[in-house]
Amino acid sequence: MSAEVEEMLKRFQNVKNVVGILVVDNDGIVIKSTLDNQTAVHYAGIMRTLTEKARQVILDLDATNEFTSMRMRTSYFEIILMPQDNYIIVVIQNPCD
Amino acid sequence: MSAEVEEMLKRFQNVKNVVGILVVDNDGIVIKSTLDNQTAVHYAGIMRTLTEKARQVILDLDATNEFTSMRMRTSYFEIILMPQDNYIIVVIQNPCD
């Protein structure tokens, strides 16, 4: 993982509402996480599947287009997905004020 | 569809960056659209599938939680999904400045 990404993760960790960060490779394996191990593994597989679905959906709409990021709101928290070439960055945060 | 939603759709149509609006029922049928018919039908099925996937993913993480909305960025445009009880509102917009 590049120094640039390490730096970005540090910045996210200092954001007030962020409650967890996860980096997952394209096989759904946890590379880095601030979550407990069981939660991280649970999230990793699910977020990898969702990223693949989003990529596929965007390609289905236009084969020259590319999925670049997603912000998903739920009743309890927000999930931000940022797919890179070889891994996916997942940020879990409380809703912004 | 309630008057409240009709009003919301009107507001979206007047937003500078919005290029298309679609309302899809839970079977993937187009209820309302500003897109041409073929594009609307194509988006409807895909957006319904993606919404179902997002709902399922959030329930898999926590059965008491609920998916409420999604903003997806792509190389060309953004897609906003807002699931309601009986239909899904889809807004397609150019990236904000």
N, CA and C atoms of all chains as a GROMACS GRO file, in nm:
protein
  582
    1MET      N    1   0.085  -0.118   0.000
    1MET     CA    2   0.000   0.000   0.000
    1MET      C    3   0.089   0.124   0.000
    2SER      N    4   0.057   0.218  -0.084
    2SER     CA    5   0.146   0.334  -0.100
    2SER      C    6   0.145   0.424   0.023
    3ALA      N    7   0.252   0.503   0.035
    3ALA     CA    8   0.263   0.600   0.144
    3ALA      C    9   0.148   0.701   0.136
    4GLU      N   10   0.106   0.729   0.013
    4GLU     CA   11  -0.004   0.822  -0.007
    4GLU      C   12  -0.132   0.772   0.062
    5VAL      N   13  -0.157   0.640   0.047
    5VAL     CA   14  -0.277   0.582   0.108
    5VAL      C   15  -0.263   0.580   0.260
    6GLU      N   16  -0.145   0.546   0.309
    6GLU     CA   17  -0.121   0.547   0.454
    6GLU      C   18  -0.151   0.686   0.511
    7GLU      N   19  -0.109   0.786   0.438
    7GLU     CA   20  -0.130   0.924   0.480
    7GLU      C   21  -0.280   0.957   0.481
    8MET      N   22  -0.351   0.909   0.378
    8MET     CA   23  -0.494   0.933   0.367
    8MET      C   24  -0.568   0.866   0.484
    9LEU      N   25  -0.525   0.742   0.516
    9LEU     CA   26  -0.590   0.670   0.627
    9LEU      C   27  -0.570   0.745   0.759
   10LYS      N   28  -0.452   0.799   0.778
   10LYS     CA   29  -0.425   0.877   0.901
   10LYS      C   30  -0.518   0.997   0.908
   11ARG      N   31  -0.537   1.060   0.792
   11ARG     CA   32  -0.626   1.177   0.790
   11ARG      C   33  -0.770   1.136   0.826
   12PHE      N   34  -0.816   1.023   0.770
   12PHE     CA   35  -0.952   0.975   0.800
   12PHE      C   36  -0.968   0.946   0.949
   13GLN      N   37  -0.864   0.886   1.008
   13GLN     CA   38  -0.873   0.848   1.149
   13GLN      C   39  -0.894   0.970   1.238
   14ASN      N   40  -0.850   1.085   1.190
   14ASN     CA   41  -0.861   1.206   1.270
   14ASN      C   42  -0.990   1.283   1.244
   15VAL      N   43  -1.072   1.231   1.150
   15VAL     CA   44  -1.199   1.299   1.123
   15VAL      C   45  -1.298   1.262   1.234
   16LYS      N   46  -1.367   1.362   1.285
   16LYS     CA   47  -1.450   1.348   1.405
   16LYS      C   48  -1.549   1.231   1.397
   17ASN      N   49  -1.622   1.220   1.286
   17ASN     CA   50  -1.730   1.123   1.280
   17ASN      C   51  -1.689   0.981   1.242
   18VAL      N   52  -1.564   0.962   1.203
   18VAL     CA   53  -1.520   0.831   1.155
   18VAL      C   54  -1.510   0.732   1.272
   19VAL      N   55  -1.578   0.618   1.258
   19VAL     CA   56  -1.574   0.517   1.364
   19VAL      C   57  -1.495   0.393   1.323
   20GLY      N   58  -1.464   0.379   1.194
   20GLY     CA   59  -1.385   0.263   1.153
   20GLY      C   60  -1.335   0.278   1.011
   21ILE      N   61  -1.216   0.220   0.988
   21ILE     CA   62  -1.157   0.221   0.854
   21ILE      C   63  -1.111   0.080   0.823
   22LEU      N   64  -1.128   0.043   0.698
   22LEU     CA   65  -1.095  -0.093   0.657
   22LEU      C   66  -1.034  -0.085   0.518
   23VAL      N   67  -0.927  -0.160   0.496
   23VAL     CA   68  -0.873  -0.172   0.360
   23VAL      C   69  -0.879  -0.320   0.324
   24VAL      N   70  -0.943  -0.348   0.212
   24VAL     CA   71  -0.973  -0.486   0.171
   24VAL      C   72  -0.914  -0.509   0.033
   25ASP      N   73  -0.849  -0.623   0.012
   25ASP     CA   74  -0.799  -0.648  -0.124
   25ASP      C   75  -0.910  -0.703  -0.212
   26ASN      N   76  -0.881  -0.724  -0.340
   26ASN     CA   77  -0.985  -0.763  -0.434
   26ASN      C   78  -1.035  -0.906  -0.416
   27ASP      N   79  -0.970  -0.981  -0.323
   27ASP     CA   80  -1.021  -1.113  -0.287
   27ASP      C   81  -1.103  -1.109  -0.158
   28GLY      N   82  -1.122  -0.988  -0.104
   28GLY     CA   83  -1.201  -0.976   0.019
   28GLY      C   84  -1.121  -1.000   0.146
   29ILE      N   85  -0.987  -0.997   0.135
   29ILE     CA   86  -0.901  -1.017   0.252
   29ILE      C   87  -0.867  -0.882   0.316
   30VAL      N   88  -0.875  -0.874   0.448
   30VAL     CA   89  -0.845  -0.750   0.519
   30VAL      C   90  -0.696  -0.720   0.513
   31ILE      N   91  -0.660  -0.602   0.463
   31ILE     CA   92  -0.520  -0.560   0.460
   31ILE      C   93  -0.489  -0.474   0.582
   32LYS      N   94  -0.586  -0.391   0.619
   32LYS     CA   95  -0.565  -0.298   0.730
   32LYS      C   96  -0.702  -0.264   0.788
   33SER      N   97  -0.709  -0.248   0.921
   33SER     CA   98  -0.839  -0.222   0.981
   33SER      C   99  -0.826  -0.160   1.119
   34THR      N  100  -0.921  -0.074   1.152
   34THR     CA  101  -0.928  -0.022   1.288
   34THR      C  102  -1.043  -0.090   1.364
   35LEU      N  103  -1.108  -0.187   1.299
   35LEU     CA  104  -1.219  -0.260   1.362
   35LEU      C  105  -1.166  -0.384   1.432
   36ASP      N  106  -1.245  -0.444   1.521
   36ASP     CA  107  -1.202  -0.573   1.577
   36ASP      C  108  -1.201  -0.676   1.465
   37ASN      N  109  -1.124  -0.782   1.485
   37ASN     CA  110  -1.097  -0.876   1.376
   37ASN      C  111  -1.223  -0.937   1.316
   38GLN      N  112  -1.315  -0.981   1.402
   38GLN     CA  113  -1.437  -1.048   1.353
   38GLN      C  114  -1.523  -0.952   1.269
   39THR      N  115  -1.538  -0.830   1.318
   39THR     CA  116  -1.616  -0.730   1.245
   39THR      C  117  -1.549  -0.697   1.112
   40ALA      N  118  -1.416  -0.684   1.116
   40ALA     CA  119  -1.340  -0.650   0.994
   40ALA      C  120  -1.360  -0.757   0.888
   41VAL      N  121  -1.349  -0.883   0.927
   41VAL     CA  122  -1.364  -0.993   0.830
   41VAL      C  123  -1.506  -0.995   0.774
   42HIS      N  124  -1.604  -0.971   0.860
   42HIS     CA  125  -1.744  -0.968   0.818
   42HIS      C  126  -1.766  -0.855   0.715
   43TYR      N  127  -1.721  -0.736   0.750
   43TYR     CA  128  -1.734  -0.623   0.658
   43TYR      C  129  -1.660  -0.647   0.527
   44ALA      N  130  -1.539  -0.703   0.537
   44ALA     CA  131  -1.452  -0.715   0.419
   44ALA      C  132  -1.520  -0.791   0.306
   45GLY      N  133  -1.574  -0.909   0.338
   45GLY     CA  134  -1.638  -0.990   0.235
   45GLY      C  135  -1.757  -0.919   0.175
   46ILE      N  136  -1.837  -0.856   0.262
   46ILE     CA  137  -1.960  -0.791   0.216
   46ILE      C  138  -1.927  -0.668   0.132
   47MET      N  139  -1.828  -0.590   0.174
   47MET     CA  140  -1.793  -0.467   0.101
   47MET      C  141  -1.728  -0.500  -0.034
   48ARG      N  142  -1.654  -0.608  -0.036
   48ARG     CA  143  -1.594  -0.652  -0.162
   48ARG      C  144  -1.705  -0.693  -0.261
   49THR      N  145  -1.803  -0.768  -0.212
   49THR     CA  146  -1.916  -0.809  -0.296
   49THR      C  147  -1.993  -0.687  -0.349
   50LEU      N  148  -2.018  -0.590  -0.260
   50LEU     CA  149  -2.093  -0.472  -0.300
   50LEU      C  150  -2.015  -0.390  -0.404
   51THR      N  151  -1.884  -0.381  -0.385
   51THR     CA  152  -1.800  -0.308  -0.481
   51THR      C  153  -1.805  -0.375  -0.618
   52GLU      N  154  -1.797  -0.507  -0.619
   52GLU     CA  155  -1.804  -0.580  -0.747
   52GLU      C  156  -1.937  -0.555  -0.814
   53LYS      N  157  -2.045  -0.555  -0.734
   53LYS     CA  158  -2.179  -0.531  -0.789
   53LYS      C  159  -2.187  -0.391  -0.849
   54ALA      N  160  -2.133  -0.292  -0.778
   54ALA     CA  161  -2.138  -0.154  -0.827
   54ALA      C  162  -2.057  -0.142  -0.956
   55ARG      N  163  -1.940  -0.202  -0.959
   55ARG     CA  164  -1.857  -0.198  -1.081
   55ARG      C  165  -1.932  -0.256  -1.200
   56GLN      N  166  -1.996  -0.369  -1.176
   56GLN     CA  167  -2.068  -0.441  -1.281
   56GLN      C  168  -2.188  -0.359  -1.330
   57VAL      N  169  -2.260  -0.299  -1.235
   57VAL     CA  170  -2.377  -0.217  -1.269
   57VAL      C  171  -2.338  -0.099  -1.358
   58ILE      N  172  -2.230  -0.032  -1.323
   58ILE     CA  173  -2.187   0.085  -1.400
   58ILE      C  174  -2.141   0.041  -1.540
   59LEU      N  175  -2.071  -0.070  -1.548
   59LEU     CA  176  -2.030  -0.122  -1.680
   59LEU      C  177  -2.150  -0.164  -1.763
   60ASP      N  178  -2.252  -0.220  -1.697
   60ASP     CA  179  -2.374  -0.261  -1.768
   60ASP      C  180  -2.443  -0.139  -1.831
   61LEU      N  181  -2.435  -0.024  -1.761
   61LEU     CA  182  -2.500   0.096  -1.813
   61LEU      C  183  -2.420   0.157  -1.927
   62ASP      N  184  -2.286   0.149  -1.918
   62ASP     CA  185  -2.197   0.208  -2.019
   62ASP      C  186  -2.060   0.144  -2.005
   63ALA      N  187  -2.021   0.066  -2.103
   63ALA     CA  188  -1.897  -0.013  -2.093
   63ALA      C  189  -1.772   0.074  -2.088
   64THR      N  190  -1.785   0.204  -2.119
   64THR     CA  191  -1.666   0.291  -2.113
   64THR      C  192  -1.659   0.367  -1.980
   65ASN      N  193  -1.760   0.351  -1.896
   65ASN     CA  194  -1.765   0.423  -1.769
   65ASN      C  195  -1.700   0.339  -1.658
   66GLU      N  196  -1.674   0.402  -1.543
   66GLU     CA  197  -1.609   0.331  -1.432
   66GLU      C  198  -1.665   0.379  -1.300
   67PHE      N  199  -1.691   0.284  -1.211
   67PHE     CA  200  -1.735   0.315  -1.075
   67PHE      C  201  -1.617   0.371  -0.996
   68THR      N  202  -1.632   0.488  -0.935
   68THR     CA  203  -1.516   0.545  -0.863
   68THR      C  204  -1.536   0.554  -0.712
   69SER      N  205  -1.658   0.576  -0.664
   69SER     CA  206  -1.678   0.574  -0.518
   69SER      C  207  -1.828   0.569  -0.486
   70MET      N  208  -1.856   0.537  -0.360
   70MET     CA  209  -1.995   0.525  -0.316
   70MET      C  210  -2.007   0.572  -0.172
   71ARG      N  211  -2.114   0.646  -0.144
   71ARG     CA  212  -2.148   0.680  -0.006
   71ARG      C  213  -2.286   0.623   0.020
   72MET      N  214  -2.295   0.534   0.119
   72MET     CA  215  -2.421   0.467   0.147
   72MET      C  216  -2.469   0.509   0.285
   73ARG      N  217  -2.592   0.558   0.292
   73ARG     CA  218  -2.647   0.596   0.423
   73ARG      C  219  -2.738   0.485   0.475
   74THR      N  220  -2.730   0.464   0.604
   74THR     CA  221  -2.820   0.368   0.669
   74THR      C  222  -2.880   0.438   0.791
   75SER      N  223  -2.970   0.369   0.859
   75SER     CA  224  -3.033   0.429   0.977
   75SER      C  225  -2.928   0.464   1.082
   76TYR      N  226  -2.821   0.386   1.091
   76TYR     CA  227  -2.725   0.404   1.201
   76TYR      C  228  -2.597   0.475   1.162
   77PHE      N  229  -2.548   0.454   1.040
   77PHE     CA  230  -2.417   0.509   1.005
   77PHE      C  231  -2.407   0.523   0.853
   78GLU      N  232  -2.296   0.580   0.808
   78GLU     CA  233  -2.268   0.591   0.666
   78GLU      C  234  -2.147   0.504   0.632
   79ILE      N  235  -2.149   0.447   0.513
   79ILE     CA  236  -2.035   0.369   0.465
   79ILE      C  237  -1.986   0.435   0.336
   80ILE      N  238  -1.857   0.462   0.330
   80ILE     CA  239  -1.798   0.517   0.208
   80ILE      C  240  -1.704   0.411   0.150
   81LEU      N  241  -1.724   0.380   0.023
   81LEU     CA  242  -1.639   0.282  -0.048
   81LEU      C  243  -1.556   0.357  -0.152
   82MET      N  244  -1.424   0.334  -0.148
   82MET     CA  245  -1.337   0.396  -0.248
   82MET      C  246  -1.249   0.289  -0.311
   83PRO      N  247  -1.295   0.229  -0.421
   83PRO     CA  248  -1.215   0.124  -0.484
   83PRO      C  249  -1.090   0.182  -0.550
   84GLN      N  250  -0.976   0.118  -0.528
   84GLN     CA  251  -0.850   0.151  -0.596
   84GLN      C  252  -0.820   0.033  -0.689
   85ASP      N  253  -0.704   0.036  -0.753
   85ASP     CA  254  -0.673  -0.073  -0.846
   85ASP      C  255  -0.668  -0.209  -0.776
   86ASN      N  256  -0.598  -0.214  -0.664
   86ASN     CA  257  -0.573  -0.345  -0.600
   86ASN      C  258  -0.641  -0.365  -0.465
   87TYR      N  259  -0.711  -0.264  -0.419
   87TYR     CA  260  -0.778  -0.276  -0.290
   87TYR      C  261  -0.894  -0.178  -0.282
   88ILE      N  262  -0.973  -0.192  -0.178
   88ILE     CA  263  -1.090  -0.106  -0.157
   88ILE      C  264  -1.076  -0.041  -0.020
   89ILE      N  265  -1.092   0.090  -0.015
   89ILE     CA  266  -1.091   0.159   0.115
   89ILE      C  267  -1.236   0.175   0.159
   90VAL      N  268  -1.264   0.134   0.283
   90VAL     CA  269  -1.399   0.144   0.340
   90VAL      C  270  -1.392   0.233   0.464
   91VAL      N  271  -1.473   0.337   0.467
   91VAL     CA  272  -1.478   0.424   0.585
   91VAL      C  273  -1.619   0.417   0.642
   92ILE      N  274  -1.627   0.391   0.772
   92ILE     CA  275  -1.757   0.386   0.839
   92ILE      C  276  -1.765   0.508   0.930
   93GLN      N  277  -1.871   0.585   0.916
   93GLN     CA  278  -1.878   0.705   0.998
   93GLN      C  279  -2.020   0.731   1.046
   94ASN      N  280  -2.029   0.802   1.158
   94ASN     CA  281  -2.159   0.849   1.203
   94ASN      C  282  -2.207   0.956   1.106
   95PRO      N  283  -2.338   0.969   1.090
   95PRO     CA  284  -2.387   1.070   0.996
   95PRO      C  285  -2.332   1.207   1.033
   96CYS      N  286  -2.300   1.285   0.929
   96CYS     CA  287  -2.250   1.420   0.954
   96CYS      C  288  -2.364   1.504   1.012
   97ASP      N  289  -2.325   1.603   1.090
   97ASP     CA  290  -2.427   1.692   1.151
   97ASP      C  291  -2.495   1.772   1.041
   98MET      N  292  -4.819   0.769  -0.622
   98MET     CA  293  -4.705   0.845  -0.570
   98MET      C  294  -4.758   0.972  -0.504
   99SER      N  295  -4.710   1.003  -0.388
   99SER     CA  296  -4.768   1.112  -0.310
   99SER      C  297  -4.733   1.248  -0.370
  100ALA      N  298  -4.811   1.347  -0.333
  100ALA     CA  299  -4.788   1.485  -0.379
  100ALA      C  300  -4.650   1.532  -0.331
  101GLU      N  301  -4.612   1.485  -0.215
  101GLU     CA  302  -4.482   1.522  -0.158
  101GLU      C  303  -4.368   1.479  -0.251
  102VAL      N  304  -4.382   1.357  -0.304
  102VAL     CA  305  -4.278   1.306  -0.394
  102VAL      C  306  -4.280   1.383  -0.526
  103GLU      N  307  -4.400   1.411  -0.577
  103GLU     CA  308  -4.412   1.490  -0.701
  103GLU      C  309  -4.341   1.625  -0.684
  104GLU      N  310  -4.360   1.682  -0.568
  104GLU     CA  311  -4.298   1.811  -0.538
  104GLU      C  312  -4.146   1.798  -0.534
  105MET      N  313  -4.099   1.689  -0.473
  105MET     CA  314  -3.955   1.665  -0.462
  105MET      C  315  -3.894   1.647  -0.601
  106LEU      N  316  -3.966   1.572  -0.688
  106LEU     CA  317  -3.917   1.550  -0.824
  106LEU      C  318  -3.906   1.683  -0.899
  107LYS      N  319  -4.005   1.768  -0.880
  107LYS     CA  320  -4.000   1.899  -0.945
  107LYS      C  321  -3.877   1.976  -0.900
  108ARG      N  322  -3.850   1.969  -0.769
  108ARG     CA  323  -3.733   2.040  -0.716
  108ARG      C  324  -3.605   1.987  -0.781
  109PHE      N  325  -3.594   1.852  -0.790
  109PHE     CA  326  -3.474   1.791  -0.850
  109PHE      C  327  -3.456   1.837  -0.995
  110GLN      N  328  -3.568   1.844  -1.068
  110GLN     CA  329  -3.559   1.881  -1.209
  110GLN      C  330  -3.501   2.020  -1.228
  111ASN      N  331  -3.517   2.101  -1.126
  111ASN     CA  332  -3.467   2.238  -1.137
  111ASN      C  333  -3.324   2.253  -1.087
  112VAL      N  334  -3.266   2.144  -1.038
  112VAL     CA  335  -3.128   2.152  -0.990
  112VAL      C  336  -3.035   2.151  -1.112
  113LYS      N  337  -2.939   2.242  -1.114
  113LYS     CA  338  -2.854   2.266  -1.230
  113LYS      C  339  -2.790   2.139  -1.288
  114ASN      N  340  -2.732   2.055  -1.201
  114ASN     CA  341  -2.652   1.943  -1.250
  114ASN      C  342  -2.734   1.817  -1.285
  115VAL      N  343  -2.864   1.817  -1.252
  115VAL     CA  344  -2.944   1.696  -1.273
  115VAL      C  345  -2.972   1.674  -1.422
  116VAL      N  346  -2.938   1.554  -1.471
  116VAL     CA  347  -2.960   1.524  -1.613
  116VAL      C  348  -3.073   1.422  -1.634
  117GLY      N  349  -3.114   1.355  -1.527
  117GLY     CA  350  -3.224   1.260  -1.542
  117GLY      C  351  -3.280   1.216  -1.408
  118ILE      N  352  -3.410   1.189  -1.407
  118ILE     CA  353  -3.476   1.139  -1.286
  118ILE      C  354  -3.562   1.021  -1.325
  119LEU      N  355  -3.564   0.922  -1.237
  119LEU     CA  356  -3.634   0.797  -1.265
  119LEU      C  357  -3.702   0.753  -1.137
  120VAL      N  358  -3.827   0.709  -1.146
  120VAL     CA  359  -3.892   0.647  -1.031
  120VAL      C  360  -3.929   0.505  -1.073
  121VAL      N  361  -3.883   0.409  -0.994
  121VAL     CA  362  -3.895   0.268  -1.029
  121VAL      C  363  -3.968   0.195  -0.917
  122ASP      N  364  -4.061   0.110  -0.950
  122ASP     CA  365  -4.126   0.035  -0.841
  122ASP      C  366  -4.039  -0.085  -0.800
  123ASN      N  367  -4.083  -0.155  -0.697
  123ASN     CA  368  -4.000  -0.262  -0.643
  123ASN      C  369  -3.990  -0.385  -0.733
  124ASP      N  370  -4.065  -0.383  -0.844
  124ASP     CA  371  -4.049  -0.490  -0.944
  124ASP      C  372  -3.960  -0.444  -1.061
  125GLY      N  373  -3.906  -0.323  -1.050
  125GLY     CA  374  -3.817  -0.273  -1.156
  125GLY      C  375  -3.891  -0.208  -1.272
  126ILE      N  376  -4.019  -0.176  -1.251
  126ILE     CA  377  -4.100  -0.112  -1.356
  126ILE      C  378  -4.091   0.041  -1.341
  127VAL      N  379  -4.073   0.109  -1.454
  127VAL     CA  380  -4.062   0.256  -1.452
  127VAL      C  381  -4.199   0.318  -1.420
  128ILE      N  382  -4.204   0.401  -1.317
  128ILE     CA  383  -4.328   0.472  -1.283
  128ILE      C  384  -4.326   0.611  -1.345
  129LYS      N  385  -4.208   0.672  -1.342
  129LYS     CA  386  -4.194   0.809  -1.393
  129LYS      C  387  -4.050   0.827  -1.438
  130SER      N  388  -4.029   0.905  -1.542
  130SER     CA  389  -3.894   0.921  -1.592
  130SER      C  390  -3.880   1.044  -1.679
  131THR      N  391  -3.762   1.106  -1.674
  131THR     CA  392  -3.731   1.215  -1.767
  131THR      C  393  -3.633   1.164  -1.874
  132LEU      N  394  -3.601   1.035  -1.871
  132LEU     CA  395  -3.510   0.976  -1.970
  132LEU      C  396  -3.590   0.922  -2.088
  133ASP      N  397  -3.524   0.893  -2.200
  133ASP     CA  398  -3.596   0.828  -2.308
  133ASP      C  399  -3.633   0.686  -2.262
  134ASN      N  400  -3.734   0.629  -2.327
  134ASN     CA  401  -3.793   0.505  -2.276
  134ASN      C  402  -3.692   0.390  -2.264
  135GLN      N  403  -3.609   0.372  -2.366
  135GLN     CA  404  -3.514   0.260  -2.365
  135GLN      C  405  -3.413   0.275  -2.251
  136THR      N  406  -3.360   0.397  -2.235
  136THR     CA  407  -3.264   0.422  -2.128
  136THR      C  408  -3.330   0.401  -1.992
  137ALA      N  409  -3.453   0.451  -1.979
  137ALA     CA  410  -3.525   0.440  -1.851
  137ALA      C  411  -3.543   0.293  -1.812
  138VAL      N  412  -3.584   0.211  -1.907
  138VAL     CA  413  -3.608   0.069  -1.879
  138VAL      C  414  -3.476   0.000  -1.842
  139HIS      N  415  -3.368   0.036  -1.912
  139HIS     CA  416  -3.236  -0.020  -1.884
  139HIS      C  417  -3.192   0.016  -1.741
  140TYR      N  418  -3.202   0.145  -1.709
  140TYR     CA  419  -3.163   0.190  -1.574
  140TYR      C  420  -3.252   0.126  -1.467
  141ALA      N  421  -3.382   0.115  -1.496
  141ALA     CA  422  -3.478   0.072  -1.393
  141ALA      C  423  -3.441  -0.066  -1.337
  142GLY      N  424  -3.418  -0.161  -1.428
  142GLY     CA  425  -3.387  -0.296  -1.382
  142GLY      C  426  -3.257  -0.300  -1.304
  143ILE      N  427  -3.157  -0.226  -1.355
  143ILE     CA  428  -3.025  -0.227  -1.291
  143ILE      C  429  -3.029  -0.157  -1.155
  144MET      N  430  -3.100  -0.046  -1.146
  144MET     CA  431  -3.106   0.028  -1.019
  144MET      C  432  -3.187  -0.047  -0.914
  145ARG      N  433  -3.287  -0.119  -0.961
  145ARG     CA  434  -3.366  -0.202  -0.868
  145ARG      C  435  -3.277  -0.314  -0.811
  146THR      N  436  -3.197  -0.377  -0.897
  146THR     CA  437  -3.107  -0.484  -0.852
  146THR      C  438  -3.004  -0.429  -0.753
  147LEU      N  439  -2.948  -0.311  -0.784
  147LEU     CA  440  -2.848  -0.253  -0.696
  147LEU      C  441  -2.909  -0.215  -0.561
  148THR      N  442  -3.030  -0.164  -0.563
  148THR     CA  443  -3.098  -0.128  -0.437
  148THR      C  444  -3.122  -0.253  -0.352
  149GLU      N  445  -3.165  -0.360  -0.416
  149GLU     CA  446  -3.187  -0.485  -0.342
  149GLU      C  447  -3.056  -0.534  -0.280
  150LYS      N  448  -2.947  -0.524  -0.357
  150LYS     CA  449  -2.816  -0.567  -0.307
  150LYS      C  450  -2.775  -0.483  -0.186
  151ALA      N  451  -2.795  -0.352  -0.196
  151ALA     CA  452  -2.757  -0.263  -0.085
  151ALA      C  453  -2.841  -0.294   0.039
  152ARG      N  454  -2.970  -0.315   0.020
  152ARG     CA  455  -3.057  -0.348   0.134
  152ARG      C  456  -3.009  -0.476   0.202
  153GLN      N  457  -2.977  -0.574   0.120
  153GLN     CA  458  -2.934  -0.706   0.171
  153GLN      C  459  -2.801  -0.695   0.245
  154VAL      N  460  -2.709  -0.616   0.188
  154VAL     CA  461  -2.577  -0.597   0.248
  154VAL      C  462  -2.590  -0.533   0.387
  155ILE      N  463  -2.673  -0.430   0.396
  155ILE     CA  464  -2.687  -0.361   0.525
  155ILE      C  465  -2.753  -0.453   0.628
  156LEU      N  466  -2.852  -0.531   0.584
  156LEU     CA  467  -2.915  -0.627   0.676
  156LEU      C  468  -2.817  -0.735   0.719
  157ASP      N  469  -2.728  -0.777   0.628
  157ASP     CA  470  -2.628  -0.878   0.662
  157ASP      C  471  -2.533  -0.827   0.770
  158LEU      N  472  -2.506  -0.696   0.768
  158LEU     CA  473  -2.414  -0.639   0.867
  158LEU      C  474  -2.484  -0.623   1.002
  159ASP      N  475  -2.614  -0.588   0.999
  159ASP     CA  476  -2.690  -0.566   1.122
  159ASP      C  477  -2.838  -0.574   1.088
  160ALA      N  478  -2.904  -0.677   1.138
  160ALA     CA  479  -3.042  -0.704   1.098
  160ALA      C  480  -3.140  -0.596   1.146
  161THR      N  481  -3.095  -0.507   1.237
  161THR     CA  482  -3.184  -0.400   1.284
  161THR      C  483  -3.161  -0.270   1.206
  162ASN      N  484  -3.063  -0.270   1.118
  162ASN     CA  485  -3.030  -0.149   1.043
  162ASN      C  486  -3.106  -0.147   0.910
  163GLU      N  487  -3.105  -0.032   0.842
  163GLU     CA  488  -3.181  -0.019   0.717
  163GLU      C  489  -3.105   0.072   0.621
  164PHE      N  490  -3.098   0.032   0.496
  164PHE     CA  491  -3.039   0.112   0.390
  164PHE      C  492  -3.131   0.229   0.358
  165THR      N  493  -3.080   0.351   0.360
  165THR     CA  494  -3.169   0.465   0.335
  165THR      C  495  -3.138   0.541   0.206
  166SER      N  496  -3.011   0.551   0.166
  166SER     CA  497  -2.981   0.616   0.039
  166SER      C  498  -2.838   0.588  -0.004
  167MET      N  499  -2.809   0.616  -0.130
  167MET     CA  500  -2.676   0.590  -0.184
  167MET      C  501  -2.642   0.697  -0.288
  168ARG      N  502  -2.517   0.742  -0.284
  168ARG     CA  503  -2.465   0.830  -0.389
  168ARG      C  504  -2.345   0.759  -0.450
  169MET      N  505  -2.354   0.732  -0.578
  169MET     CA  506  -2.248   0.656  -0.644
  169MET      C  507  -2.181   0.746  -0.746
  170ARG      N  508  -2.050   0.757  -0.738
  170ARG     CA  509  -1.978   0.837  -0.838
  170ARG      C  510  -1.916   0.747  -0.943
  171THR      N  511  -1.919   0.794  -1.065
  171THR     CA  512  -1.855   0.723  -1.175
  171THR      C  513  -1.770   0.824  -1.251
  172SER      N  514  -1.696   0.776  -1.350
  172SER     CA  515  -1.612   0.868  -1.428
  172SER      C  516  -1.695   0.978  -1.494
  173TYR      N  517  -1.819   0.947  -1.532
  173TYR     CA  518  -1.897   1.041  -1.612
  173TYR      C  519  -2.005   1.116  -1.533
  174PHE      N  520  -2.066   1.050  -1.434
  174PHE     CA  521  -2.178   1.114  -1.367
  174PHE      C  522  -2.197   1.052  -1.228
  175GLU      N  523  -2.291   1.108  -1.153
  175GLU     CA  524  -2.326   1.054  -1.022
  175GLU      C  525  -2.468   0.997  -1.027
  176ILE      N  526  -2.488   0.891  -0.953
  176ILE     CA  527  -2.623   0.834  -0.941
  176ILE      C  528  -2.662   0.837  -0.794
  177ILE      N  529  -2.780   0.893  -0.766
  177ILE     CA  530  -2.830   0.894  -0.630
  177ILE      C  531  -2.952   0.803  -0.623
  178LEU      N  532  -2.952   0.710  -0.530
  178LEU     CA  533  -3.064   0.617  -0.510
  178LEU      C  534  -3.131   0.649  -0.377
  179MET      N  535  -3.263   0.666  -0.381
  179MET     CA  536  -3.337   0.693  -0.257
  179MET      C  537  -3.454   0.596  -0.248
  180PRO      N  538  -3.435   0.481  -0.187
  180PRO     CA  539  -3.545   0.386  -0.178
  180PRO      C  540  -3.654   0.435  -0.083
  181GLN      N  541  -3.778   0.421  -0.126
  181GLN     CA  542  -3.894   0.449  -0.042
  181GLN      C  543  -3.963   0.314  -0.017
  182ASP      N  544  -4.080   0.317   0.048
  182ASP     CA  545  -4.145   0.190   0.078
  182ASP      C  546  -4.182   0.113  -0.049
  183ASN      N  547  -4.242   0.182  -0.145
  183ASN     CA  548  -4.296   0.111  -0.262
  183ASN      C  549  -4.227   0.143  -0.394
  184TYR      N  550  -4.129   0.231  -0.390
  184TYR     CA  551  -4.058   0.266  -0.513
  184TYR      C  552  -3.920   0.320  -0.478
  185ILE      N  553  -3.841   0.339  -0.582
  185ILE     CA  554  -3.704   0.388  -0.566
  185ILE      C  555  -3.690   0.514  -0.653
  186ILE      N  556  -3.639   0.620  -0.596
  186ILE     CA  557  -3.611   0.741  -0.673
  186ILE      C  558  -3.464   0.738  -0.714
  187VAL      N  559  -3.439   0.757  -0.842
  187VAL     CA  560  -3.303   0.757  -0.896
  187VAL      C  561  -3.277   0.894  -0.960
  188VAL      N  562  -3.172   0.960  -0.918
  188VAL     CA  563  -3.134   1.089  -0.977
  188VAL      C  564  -2.996   1.072  -1.040
  189ILE      N  565  -2.985   1.113  -1.167
  189ILE     CA  566  -2.857   1.109  -1.237
  189ILE      C  567  -2.811   1.252  -1.255
  190GLN      N  568  -2.691   1.281  -1.213
  190GLN     CA  569  -2.644   1.420  -1.225
  190GLN      C  570  -2.498   1.426  -1.265
  191ASN      N  571  -2.462   1.537  -1.326
  191ASN     CA  572  -2.322   1.562  -1.352
  191ASN      C  573  -2.255   1.590  -1.218
  192PRO      N  574  -2.126   1.558  -1.207
  192PRO     CA  575  -2.059   1.580  -1.080
  192PRO      C  576  -2.071   1.727  -1.039
  193CYS      N  577  -2.088   1.750  -0.910
  193CYS     CA  578  -2.097   1.887  -0.862
  193CYS      C  579  -1.962   1.955  -0.879
  194ASP      N  580  -1.967   2.085  -0.895
  194ASP     CA  581  -1.840   2.160  -0.909
  194ASP      C  582  -1.762   2.153  -0.777
   0.00000   0.00000   0.00000
